[in-house]
Amino acid sequence: MLEYFKNIKKDRHVLQMLVIRDVFSKYRKSILGVAWSMITPLSMVGVIGVVYSIVFGIPLISFVPYLFSGLTPWLFISNVIESGTNSYIIAEGFITQTKIHIEVFPLRMALGAFINYLFMSIAFFFVYGLIKPDAFNWNMLLYIPSSLIVFVFCWGIANIVSLINLYIRDYAYLQSILLQILFYITPLIYLPEVMDKRGFSGIYKLNPLYYMTDIIRQSMLGATEIKIFMWIISIMIAFSVFIVGIVLTKKIGRNIVYRF
């Protein structure tokens, strides 16, 4: 495991260059630039919030923060999964023509998505400050460790899906379907109690993304009750996935050049 981090340290300057290039190229020649990272979740929250508040009769002013705080980590996780899937394929030239360690490429995607996530978070706290300025409290500082836990989880996922996609090229299409399913069985746009009342609580409680998104949501909302159990499960899931990702990456190593 130490070798994994040593390889990243050796190529840290390459990693930094790639991440910066990815961020700038994404918004190159764009008038609003990185503001799109804030506008995209804001537009989703606006549309979904209005529709659901009308359909279910939920007050918009209380539903928007709940919805926004759930979509923010979800978009981060889904962006890492989608971009991480192609992290090795996109870097084929670097892998086959240079000696850059392969460990940097999934991390490259995770860091790029994390930067966008930070911009989305800024948009959330701005909106939340306008709607409920009195809700801000010290528990919101838990946003930092919760974000780091989810980042570790995403980093591990990026390692895993990038390797799967090299061996099974149809995986990316299957993954897009799975993400759509996970979106609806993760309590993002509805309260967990909705599933509990219908006896389907097991559906979301067995979903690891529920725990990842919930610790961030509770932190962003400044929840007064800290759910220790949720944090323990989230940490266990994050580090388990991360370790599996490292083991698979080190086991296959540069043999991935034969998969292109």
Secondary structure, DSSP 8 states (H G I E B T S, - for coil): -HHHHHHHHHTHHHHHHHHHHHHHHHTTT-SSGGGHHHHHHHHHHHHHHHHHHHHS---HHHHHHHHHHHHHHHHHHHHHHHHHHTHHHHTHHHHHHS---TTHHHHHHHHHHHHHHHHHHHHHHHHHHHH-GGG--GGGGGHHHHHHHHHHHHHHHHHHHHHHHHH-TTHHHHHHHHHHHHHHHSTTSS-HHHHHHTT-HHHHHT-HHHHHHHHHHHHHHT-SS--HHHHHHHHHHHHHHHHHHHHHHHHHGGGGGGG-
